[in-house]
Amino acid sequence: MITVNIHEAKTHLSRLVEAAARGEVVVVAKAGKPMVKIVALEEAPATKKRPIGFMEGQISVPDDIKTPFAKDIEEMFGL
């Protein structure tokens, strides 16, 4: 753990952020009293992009998809 005062933290912020990113815990103190902690953020799990057509063959959309909802659509849009 690295402990620095506020003045040193302002002067060397980039270096302290890099240290935190490497896994070090950095404590910033004021008048010798610990005030805040700089730590690395946990990485969010990477979201895997799905290619177009990834569900091909698993679902189907009927050709007359609008038919069951025709009356509702007409009412909503005044057709």
Secondary structure, DSSP 8 states (H G I E B T S, - for coil): -EEEEHHHHHHTHHHHHHHHHTT--EEEEETTEEEEEE-------------TTTTTTT----TTTTGGGHHHHHHHHT-
